[in-house]
């Protein structure tokens, strides 16, 4: 049965109930790209989830309504990610990350190339340190943040870190005027950003002359 999966590189698990044995089975295949969408993972051992996630090259993860990842599942997943991972692209949709170590979270996320975070209940410490680490040097090229309030992040760190990326989408993140002003000011001096999306943030305070540069 496993030989049939030998040539498959991508799998999508949609609205199912997964157990550790399912993840162990997938780990023995050549699958490196995985979309776990709206699934119940409550019966998966933390070690099994962490091992599978960090074996993938790209992963999108959301849980079934009414279920959630346990703290040990999230902590183990990020711990392994911060130590050694094959992951380059990660999307976490409405996965609460508030109990993950701030240091480990920041190191893990900045070791990836493409990151999408939506509605993750990040603490102020998570957000501040994420961008502090990013400003000092990151592997991230593409960042998408949605429904994660970023107005607690120092504007200099936010501007410097975002300006070093290639694709930036910051949507519904309640950026405040000094942050957007600092970002465009930083970009006006030179930027690597090719694609910028700041929908649903207030940009009225940004100097039009900077926007025209």
Buried (B, 14 or more C-beta within 10 A) or exposed (E): EEEEBEEEEEBEBEEBBBBBEBBBBBEEBEBBBBBBBBBBBBEBBBBBBBBBBBBBBBBBBBBBEEEBBBEBBBBBBBBBBBEEBEBBBBBBBBBBBBEBBBEBBBBBBBBBBBBBBBBBBBBEBBBBBBBBBBBEEBEBBBBBBBBBBBBBBBBBBBBBBBBBBBBBBBBBBBBBBBBBBBBBBBBBEEBEBEEBEBEEBEBEEBEEEBEEE
